[in-house]
């Protein structure tokens, strides 16, 4: 895309489900913290294009923020394949060598039937290339934001996994003519 792009990346609200679970795309958002959603909404640009992952929790969060987002499949969370729907403690106890091996290389490892974080970075690069110039709000997943930071900072996927991205946090990056600029990461709103 030509022109400068200013991105407000919002991680979706917490999942309304069992903590420690690798949630499927249809997992709903817990939108109970209305005050925090309102403070976050006020920090977003009013004239920005809106985008979201097609997952239910991102779409619900985007709508709670007053957006009617364009859905971008490249912004999905990392695909954990056969592990989706299972809790991490359950997988640690029964996942065998595949689960342990994955955590030896969480950036390059692929869950059975899934994708690696490095694969997600490639996918997110394609999605970002489709965002038009100007301001844009993206309501996405923690992995999607880490992937965008990986690209903006020219990091290895392994290094990008070090970022903490909390629910309903705000990360700001810009795609300028001279390259990427990181404005802020994981800003928590009151």
N, C-alpha and C positions, 0 to 999 in steps of 0.2 A: 504494500500500500504506500502511496505517496503521501507526504505530509506527516506531521507529528501526531502521535496518539498518546493520550493521557489516561492511564488505567487505574481505576479504583477496584481492587480485588477484595471481595468480601467472602469470608468463609461462612457457609450456611450455619443456621442455628443448630444447637445440639440435636442429635437424633432422638426421637421419642421411641426408645426401645432399650433393650438390655445393654448396659455398658459392657465394653470389652468384646462386643460382637463385630464381626466384619459384615456390615449391613449391605443389603441388596439395594438396587436403584430405587425400589418402591418404598423404602423406609421413610416414614413421615418425619417432619421437623417438629421439635418442641418449640412452639412460638409463644410460650407463656410469659416471657420477659418482655412485655410490651414497652416498658420504659426504655430499656436498652435498645430495642428495635427503633424506637422513635429518635433517640439520640443519634444512632447510626444513620438513619434516614436523613436527618438534618445535616450530616457531614458529607453526604454524597452530592455531586453536582446535579442541579435540576435539569440541565439541558443535555445530559449524557444519553447516549444509546445504551440500552440494557441488554445484557447477554447472560445466559446461565447454562450450566450443565443440564441435560435432560432429566436428571434424577429428581424424584419427587421432593426431597428435602431442600434442594436448591431452588426449585420453582416456587415452593411454598414460601421460602425465605424471601425470594425476590418480590413476590406479590405482597408480602407483609411490609416490605420496604417501599411499596408504591410503584413497583416496576412491572411491566408486561414484557418480559425478556424474550429475545430471540434465542432459541435453543441451539447450542453448538455441541454436537456429539463429541468433538475432540476434547472438550473440557470435562468429560466424565472422570470419575475417580479411577484409580488403578484397578484393573480387573484382577480380583483374587481367585477367579475360577472356582474350583471345587471347594475352596475354603469359605466362600461367601455363605453367610447365614450361620456360621459357626463362631463360637467364642474362642479367643486366643488361649485361655487356660485349658479348654477342651482340646484344642489342637496341639498344645504343648504336651499334653498327657497322652494323646492318641495319634498325633500326626506323624509319628515316626521320624525317620531320617530326613524326609523331604522338608518337614517344617523346620527342623534344626538347621538343615543346610541352607534354607532360605535366609535365615537370620545371620548366617556367616557372610552373606553378600546380599543385603536387602535392596541394593540398587540394581544389581544385575540378575538376581535370582528370580525365577518365575514359579509362582504357585502352580500346582497341577491344573491345567486348563486355563491358566491366566496369563498375565503379562508382567514384565518387570517394570520397575520405576523408570529405567532407562527407556523402555518402550513408550511409557507415558510421556516422557520429555519430548520425544520425537512427535508424538500425536499433538501435544499442546503447542509445539512450535507451529504446526500446520494451522491449528485453530487461531493462534495469535496473528498469523499472517493474513487472516480473513477479516480482522477487525479494521474497520475504516478509520481514517484520520479523524481526530477530534477527541472529545472526552467520552469515555465508556466505563460503565459499571458492569463488572462481571461477578456474579454470585456463583461460587464454585466450591471445590473441595480443598482440603489441606494439601493433598498431593498435587493438585492442579496449580496451586499457588507456589508450592516448592518447585515445581517444574518451570514455572514462569521465572522464578528467581534464579534457577539454574541457568536459564537462557540469558537473562538480563546481566548476570554477573559472570558469565562464562565459567561456571563451576562444573566440576564433575558431578554426575548424579549422586554419587556417594556423599559428597560435601553438601549438596543441597538438602539432603535428608536431615541435616543437623538443625534446620530451622523449626522452631515451634510456631504453629499456626493454630490459634485458638478459635473456637466457635464464635461467630459474630465479631471477629477481628477484621481490621482494615489494613491492607497492604497497598502501597501506592508505587507504581513504576510508570515510567514514560518511555516511549519509543521515539527518539529524536533523530534528526538527520545524521548526527554524529555518532549515534549508538544509543544504548539504553542508559537510563538514569533511575536509580532507586531512591525514592523519596522517604519511604518509611516501610517498616515490616511489623506485622502483628500488633498494630495499635488496638488496644482494648478500649472500648468506649464505656463510659460510666453507666 
